[in-house]
Each structure stands twice: as C-alpha cells, then as structure tokens.
Amino acid sequence: MYYVGETEPATEDLLLIEQWMKMPIVSLIYDGPSETRTTLENCLIEAGALIGVGDLFYVKVRKQSSLCYVRLAYKDQCWDNSDQLWKEDEFENKLREKLKEFFSFQLDRPEVGYHVLIADRVIVEKRAQPVPVKIEVAERIVSLTVNGEQRLVSEGFYNFYGKVVYVDEDTYLSTTAFFENAQMVYKTSKGYIVYRDGALFFPDGRKVVSPEPFDVFEDRLIPWRVNVRAEGSNFVTTVVGRFDDTLVLSCGMIAPTDLSWFLRVSGPMIEWTQAEQRLYVLDIAGYVRAIDLKNRRTLWEKLVPNPWGIAIHGNEIYVGSGERLLRFNDRGELVEERFCQDFGVSSKGIIALTKTEGRFIRGRVGSVLVEGSKATVYTDQVFEFEGVRKVRFFDWGIVLVGESGCWVVERH
C-alpha cells in the first residue's frame, strides 16, 4: 500500500484501505513456463487474492502434448490434477475456477482502488480496478534535435540513420545522411557531389557526364587508374587512396593529385594508413615502412611474415601478421603481439576479432565490419546498416552503397 500526499488521509480513504487490507495477500512461488505466469497472476487477482508479501502460495505447471499438469499449495491446502490432466485450451478457465475455490473464504473485494499517475507531479485518483494501487508512469516528451531539425518525441529507443540511441532527455544528435538513388557520393569544400546514371551532379547545379571517378578533389576528377612516368619507365597503376592532395598508388608510390612527381615508398601495397606527417605502408613482400612525408624519406622498416592489414591508433601502429596482431611504437619497436583473426580501429581503440565474425575493412577515418550485407561502422560512434553492397573510404568520411542509394558517415 502507498500513501501519497502532505495531509492526513480522509476518513473514507482510511475505510477503503482497511477493506483492502482484509484481502488475502500471497507470496507467489511459481514453477512453470513463463508464458502462463501472466494468466496465473490475473486469475489470482480475479479470485480475490493480492500478490505481494504474505502467505506462501506455490504453483507448479507442466505442459506436454497440449496437456497441463497443475499443482497448488496454500497454507494447509494442497491439490493437483494428476488424475485428470487439463487440456491446454481449457487451462485458464479451469485455473480460474480452482483458485476461486481456494479463496472462497475471502470477503467481498472493494470495487475501487487508487490510481497513481507519476508525471511532472504525482496525481492520485480513485478508479474501478481489481487491485488496491496501480501505478502508471506518464509518457515523457523530450526535445530531440537531429542535424539542426528539432522535434518533440516520447522517451525511448530510436534508430537514426543506422544508429540506435535511447532518448530520455533533451538531446542533440549529429548523424549520417542518405542520398537516395546515388551510386556514389563525393565531397569537396563546396559540398556533396552525387554520381548517378553516368553523371556527376555538383552542389552548384552543374552536371558532368563521366565514368565513375575514384575521387573528386577541388573539382578535379581523379580516375581509378593513372599513368606513371618514373624510374625510367612509363606504366599504368591503380589509385588506392588519397589524403589531402596526395594520391596513394597500388604500385607502392605516392604522388600529388596533378601527378607532377612520383615517390616510391614501398613495393606493391597491401594496405596503408596516414597520420599527421607520417605515412605507414604494408607491401606484399611483408615490409612495414614509416615514411616522413615532409622530408620524403623512410624513417624505419620492419619485415613481418604473412602480412594482411595495417592501422594506427594514437602513436602506435598495428599490423596483422598470420594469426597475430603486432603492435609497434612510433619508432618501429615491437611492443606486443597477440592472437587475432582480424581487427578494426575506431576513435576509442583497436577492435580485435579472435574468431571469424565477418571481415573488417580498415581506413583512416575508422573501420567497417562487414557480415554478408550487414555493415557496422566504427568511428567516433557506432552505426549499423543493412543491405550494403559496397564500402568506400575517403579522406573526409565513409560511403556505404546500398540498393536504393548511399549512406554517408562523415569524419569528425
């Protein structure tokens, strides 16, 4: 029983409480399937008993082949239906009748009880109900601002652009964006550029017919393959990345976006990552190299067996080698190695998988764990997307290509 208020209860309230306190109260001990517990509690209330702290009431229920076995024990009463099992479709009616027999001694139950509504203030009123006190928490309405757009919502779970959050107070969210019918999305200082149906659509309204480029930098289209004129030869190689105005080439070179010079930093690349004035590359020969970008020289190199991935977090470099994850400091010294099948990186640290749970795609702005068509993005937040066909990392963020368009997760 609850009393809410600052003054003494009225006489009629005291009388109503006295009536309720004459009702039998049982401590329910239930041993049976969870789906029948609610039915049992409702039947107990209808029979005139209150569930709380009182005399022990033991109920055992077993079900098999549409038949139910029931055993009841209360004070000196004990009963079961082992000699005539109930059919499952008659369980509720027969249980209700049997419980009324158990509590046939009970006095007439009051017709009303107290309904307590908890909102900005507590509101108590009398209502027709089968229990003395029923407490209800009012739906809470809060302000939610998503990318500058404010709305009023009920407290609860919400999925915004692939991220599930629980909103219980006034909240501001910066989330992802979706570009319907886009086949790829690029970004420059002037805004987003959408590629669709063989053309690029610029934020200023321009439309440029073109094959899908690798990237767009200051309105310059960067193709997937470029001509290299270096080391006394001329050949074509694939662009595998860009940071600032520098391209990373699969042949193991870097070059500015205008291709005015080329610098070899490794053999043919497996993966690369970059932070501040350092470039870290992993090549197919198994060499990990740290490159000083300002002075264009190699700071150190390490040979690792069976290499397959590289990432950086803080001042430490992580390299996948066979079934091990190697951790180097910024001087190239091996600090730790541990068992690992795959790994990703987020703003909070390294995510190491000790068993195959999908495949990580690593990039400078985070990682994406791909499991079939499901993609989990790890950056400064965690986002989940379904129906993902392709993932692209850019200098400014991540694009996930789906059936009906592209999701964009920007770097913060």
Residue pairs with C-beta under 8 A, 6 or more apart in sequence:
1 17
1 20
1 21
1 132
1 133
2 114
2 116
2 133
2 135
3 9
4 116
4 122
4 124
5 124
9 17
16 110
16 112
16 126
17 132
19 107
19 110
20 50
20 110
20 113
20 132
22 107
23 48
23 49
23 50
23 106
23 107
23 109
23 132
24 48
24 49
24 50
24 54
24 55
24 103
24 106
25 49
25 50
25 51
25 52
25 53
25 54
25 55
26 44
26 49
26 50
26 51
26 52
26 54
26 55
26 56
26 57
26 74
27 51
27 52
27 53
27 54
27 55
27 56
27 57
28 40
28 41
28 44
28 51
28 57
28 59
29 56
29 57
29 58
29 59
30 37
30 40
30 59
30 61
31 58
31 59
31 60
31 61
32 40
32 59
32 60
32 61
32 62
32 63
33 61
33 63
36 61
36 63
36 91
39 91
39 92
39 95
40 59
40 61
40 95
41 51
43 92
43 95
43 96
43 99
44 51
44 57
44 99
45 51
45 130
45 131
46 96
46 99
46 100
46 130
47 96
47 99
47 100
47 102
47 103
47 106
48 100
48 103
48 106
48 109
49 57
49 99
49 103
49 106
50 131
50 132
55 74
55 75
56 73
56 74
57 72
57 73
57 74
58 71
58 72
58 73
58 74
59 70
59 71
59 72
60 69
60 70
60 71
60 80
61 68
61 69
61 70
62 68
62 69
63 69
63 88
66 87
66 88
66 89
67 85
67 86
67 87
67 88
68 81
68 85
68 86
68 87
68 88
68 91
69 80
69 81
69 82
69 85
70 80
70 81
70 86
70 91
70 95
70 98
71 78
71 79
71 80
72 78
72 79
72 80
72 98
72 99
72 102
73 79
74 102
77 102
79 98
86 94
86 95
109 130
110 132
111 128
112 126
112 127
112 128
112 129
113 126
113 127
113 129
113 130
113 131
113 132
113 133
113 134
114 124
114 125
114 126
114 127
114 132
114 133
114 134
115 124
115 125
115 126
115 127
115 129
115 134
115 136
116 122
116 123
116 124
116 133
116 134
116 135
116 136
117 123
117 124
117 125
117 136
117 137
117 138
118 135
118 136
118 137
118 138
119 137
119 138
127 134
139 154
139 155
140 154
140 155
140 168
141 152
141 153
141 154
141 155
142 152
142 153
142 154
142 155
142 167
142 168
142 169
142 170
142 171
143 150
143 151
143 152
143 170
143 171
144 150
144 151
144 152
144 153
144 158
144 167
144 170
144 171
144 173
145 151
145 171
145 172
145 173
146 160
146 173
146 175
147 173
147 174
147 175
147 177
153 167
155 167
155 168
156 166
156 167
157 164
157 165
157 166
157 167
158 164
158 165
158 166
158 167
160 173
160 175
161 175
161 176
161 177
161 178
161 383
161 407
162 176
162 377
162 383
162 384
162 385
162 407
163 175
163 176
163 381
163 382
163 383
163 384
164 384
165 171
165 173
174 412
176 383
176 407
176 408
176 409
176 410
177 407
177 408
177 410
178 405
178 406
178 407
178 408
179 185
179 192
179 194
179 405
179 406
179 408
180 404
180 405
181 196
181 404
181 405
182 194
182 195
182 196
182 405
182 406
183 195
183 196
183 197
183 212
183 401
183 406
184 194
184 195
184 212
184 392
184 399
184 401
184 406
185 192
185 193
185 194
185 195
185 399
185 406
185 408
186 192
186 193
186 194
186 195
186 200
186 213
186 215
186 216
186 394
187 193
187 394
187 396
187 397
187 408
187 410
188 216
188 217
188 218
188 219
189 218
190 202
190 203
190 204
190 219
191 203
192 203
192 408
193 200
193 201
193 202
193 203
193 216
194 200
194 201
195 201
195 212
195 213
198 209
198 210
198 211
199 207
199 208
199 209
199 210
200 207
200 208
200 210
200 213
200 216
200 221
201 207
202 208
202 219
208 221
210 221
211 223
213 221
213 222
213 223
213 224
214 222
214 223
214 224
214 239
214 242
215 222
215 239
215 242
215 394
216 222
217 242
217 245
217 257
218 257
220 257
220 258
222 239
222 242
222 247
222 257
223 239
224 238
224 239
225 236
225 237
225 238
225 239
226 236
226 237
226 239
226 247
226 249
226 255
226 259
227 234
227 235
227 236
227 259
228 234
228 235
228 236
228 237
228 249
228 251
228 253
228 255
228 262
229 262
230 253
230 262
230 264
231 262
231 264
235 251
237 249
237 250
237 251
237 253
238 249
238 250
238 251
239 247
239 248
239 249
239 250
240 248
240 249
240 250
240 269
240 272
241 247
241 248
241 272
241 364
241 393
242 248
242 257
242 394
242 395
243 274
243 364
243 395
244 395
245 256
245 257
246 254
246 255
246 256
246 257
246 293
247 254
247 255
247 256
247 257
247 259
248 254
248 269
248 272
248 279
249 255
249 262
249 269
250 268
250 269
251 268
251 269
252 264
252 265
252 266
252 267
252 268
252 269
252 281
252 283
253 262
253 263
253 264
253 265
254 262
254 263
254 265
254 279
254 291
255 261
255 262
255 263
263 296
265 279
265 281
265 289
265 291
265 298
266 281
266 282
266 283
266 287
266 289
267 283
267 284
267 285
267 287
268 283
268 284
269 281
269 282
269 283
269 284
270 282
270 283
270 284
270 307
270 308
270 309
270 310
271 281
271 282
271 309
271 310
271 362
272 279
272 280
272 281
272 282
272 310
273 279
273 280
273 310
273 311
273 312
273 317
273 362
273 364
274 280
274 293
274 364
275 312
275 364
277 292
277 293
277 294
278 290
278 291
278 292
278 293
278 299
278 330
279 290
279 291
279 293
280 288
280 289
280 290
280 291
280 310
280 312
280 317
281 288
281 289
281 291
281 310
282 288
282 307
282 309
282 310
282 319
283 289
283 307
284 307
285 303
286 303
286 304
286 305
286 306
286 307
287 301
287 302
287 303
287 304
288 301
288 302
288 303
288 304
288 307
288 310
288 317
288 319
288 328
288 332
289 298
289 300
289 301
290 298
290 299
290 300
290 301
290 317
290 330
290 332
291 297
291 298
291 299
292 298
292 299
299 332
300 331
300 332
301 332
302 328
302 332
302 334
304 319
304 321
304 326
305 321
305 322
306 321
306 322
307 319
307 320
307 321
308 320
308 321
309 319
309 320
309 342
309 343
309 360
309 362
310 317
310 318
310 319
310 320
310 362
311 317
311 318
311 343
311 344
311 345
311 350
311 362
311 367
312 318
312 345
313 345
313 349
313 350
315 329
315 330
316 327
316 328
316 329
316 330
316 335
317 327
317 328
317 329
317 330
318 325
318 326
318 327
318 328
318 343
318 345
318 350
319 325
319 326
319 328
320 326
320 340
320 342
320 343
321 337
323 339
323 340
323 341
324 337
324 338
324 339
324 340
325 337
325 338
325 339
325 340
325 343
325 350
325 352
326 334
326 336
326 337
327 334
327 335
327 336
327 337
328 334
328 335
329 335
338 352
339 354
340 352
340 353
340 354
341 353
341 354
341 355
341 356
342 352
342 353
342 356
342 357
342 358
342 359
342 360
343 350
343 351
343 352
343 353
343 360
343 362
344 350
344 351
344 360
344 362
344 366
344 367
344 368
344 369
344 378
345 351
345 362
345 366
345 367
345 378
346 366
346 367
346 378
346 379
346 380
346 382
347 366
347 379
347 380
351 360
351 367
351 369
351 378
353 360
357 369
357 371
358 369
358 370
358 371
358 372
358 374
359 369
359 370
359 371
360 367
360 368
360 369
360 370
361 367
361 368
361 370
361 391
361 393
363 393
363 398
364 393
364 395
365 379
365 393
365 394
365 395
365 396
365 397
365 398
365 411
366 377
366 378
366 379
366 380
366 398
366 409
366 411
367 377
367 378
368 375
368 376
368 377
368 378
368 391
368 398
368 400
369 375
369 376
369 378
370 388
370 391
373 386
373 387
373 388
373 389
374 384
374 385
374 386
374 388
375 384
375 385
375 388
375 391
375 400
376 382
376 383
376 384
376 385
377 383
377 384
377 385
377 398
377 400
377 409
379 398
379 409
379 411
379 412
380 412
383 407
383 409
385 400
385 402
385 407
387 402
387 403
388 400
388 401
388 402
388 407
389 401
389 402
389 403
390 400
390 401
391 398
391 399
391 400
391 401
392 398
392 399
392 401
395 411
396 410
396 411
397 408
397 409
397 410
397 411
398 408
398 409
399 406
399 407
399 408
399 409
400 406
400 407
400 408
400 409
